[in-house]
């Protein structure tokens, strides 16, 4: 299957690709609004600047995918594997990221407002200059070392709800977070 066939096969509104293998596909600028990509394998796929508004990516594998500049308002990413995924400059308003693996993902300069993050693994995730305002359940997420204290101080999570091994951040860590509240 050629790259164009893969792109045209999913690039339409209300498309169903349940459990489809789209690994390493080039879906740059694809229109995937409200597409059903439930359990799809998108490992290593290039979805940069794609429109994923309202898409269902529940339990999808997006490991090592490129989602740079993607638009995914109200997308369902519950239980998705997003480890090592590139999200730079992504717009993710009201995205459901509950129980999602974001280990080592790059979400720098992204807007992640009103996201649901309950039981998500955010360890080693790069949120450099990201906007996480109004995101929910950060205190239930597995956060990078030292972040709990910073989020507590900003009033984004309740005080005292963190593990003992989560050491206080250094001044460099706080500058690195650079979260815009």
N, C-alpha and C positions, 0 to 999 in steps of 0.2 A: 504494500500500500504506500503510495507516494505521500509526501508531506501535504500537498494540496488536497488529496483525497481525505486525509485525516482532518485537515482544517475545515473543509467543506462539510464533512460528516458530522461535525459537532457545532459548527458556527451558525446556528439558527436558534431563535427563541423557542423555549419549551422543548428542546432536544433532550432525548433520553439516551444516556450512554452508560447505564447501570453496569458496573463491573468491567467496563471496556478498557483495553490496554492501549493507552495513548502515551506510553513512556517515550521520552526523547522527541516528542512531536514539536513542531514549530507552530504554535497557535498565537503568534504575535498579532495583536490588535483584533483578535477574534471576538465576535459578538456572541457571548455565551449567557446573555441575560436569561434568568430563570431556567437554565439548563439543569438537567438531572445528571450529575456526575457522581452519584452515589457509588462508593467503593471503586471508583475508577483508578487506574494506575496511571498517574501523570508524573512518575519519577523522572526527573531531569528535563521535563517539558519546558519550553519557552512560552510563557503566557504573558510576556511583558506587554503592558498597555492594553490588556484584554478587558472586556466589559463582562464582569461576573456578578452584576447586581442581581440579587435574589437567587443566585445559583445554589443548588444542593450539592455540596462536596462532602457530605457526611461520610466518614470513614475512608475518604480518598487518600491515596498515597501521593503526596506532592514533595517527597524527599528530594532535595537538590534541585527543585524547580526554580525557574526564574519568573517571579511575579512583580518585577520592577514596574512601578507606575500603574499597577492594576487598580481597577475600580470595582469594589465588591461590597457595596452597601447591602445590608440585610442578608448576606450570604450565610449559609449553614455549613460550618466547618467542624462540627462536633466530631470528636474522635479521629480527626484527620492526622496524618503524619506529615508535619511541616518542618521536620528537622533539616537544618542546613539550607533552608529555602531563602531566596533573596526577595525581600518585600520593599526595598528602598522606594520612597516616595509613593507608597500605596495609599489609597483612600479606603478605609475599612470602617464605615459608620454602621453601628448596630449589628456587628458581626457576631455570630455565636461561635466562640472558640472554646467552649466547655470540653474538658477532657482531651484537649489537643496537645500533641507533642510539638513544641516549638524550640526544642533544644538546638542551640547554635544558629537559629534563624537570624537574618539581618533585617530588622524592621526600622532601620535608621531613617529619619526624616519622614516617617509615615504618620498619617492621621488614623488613630485607632480609637475613636470616640464611642462611648457607650457600648463597648465590647463586653461580652460575657466571657469570663476567664476562669470559671470555677474548675478546680482540679486539673488545670493545665500545667504543663512543664515548661517554664520559661527560663530554665537554667541555661546559662551561656548565651542567652538571646541578646542581641545588640539593639537597644532602644535609643541610640544616640539621637537626641533632638526630636524624639517622637512625641506625639500628642496623645496621651492616654486619658484625657479628661473624661470623667463620668463613666469610666469602665467599671464593671461590676465584679465582685468576688475576687479581687486581687489578693485578699488575705487568705483565700483558700488555694491559691496557685503556688506551685513550687517556683520560688523566685531566685534570681541570681544572688550569690552571697552578699550580704550587707544591704540589700534593698529594703528589707522589711522596716528597718529603722528610719530610712529616708521617707518611705511611704507613710509611716506612722506620723512622723514630724510634719508632713504635708497634710495630714488629716485624711488621707485616702484609704487607710485601713485602720481597724481598731488597734489600740495599744495592747501589747503583751500576747499576741497570737502568733508566735514564731518559734522555731526550733532553737535549741541551745547552741547548735553548731553554726548558726547564722551570725557571724561576727559583725561588729559595727564597721561601716564603710570608712575609708580614709577620705581625705579632702579630694584626692584624685578620683576616687570612685564617685563621689557626689558630682564633681564636674563632668565626669564621663556619662552619668545618667542624663543630665541636662533635660529632664522631663519638663515640658511646658505645662504647667498646671492650669 
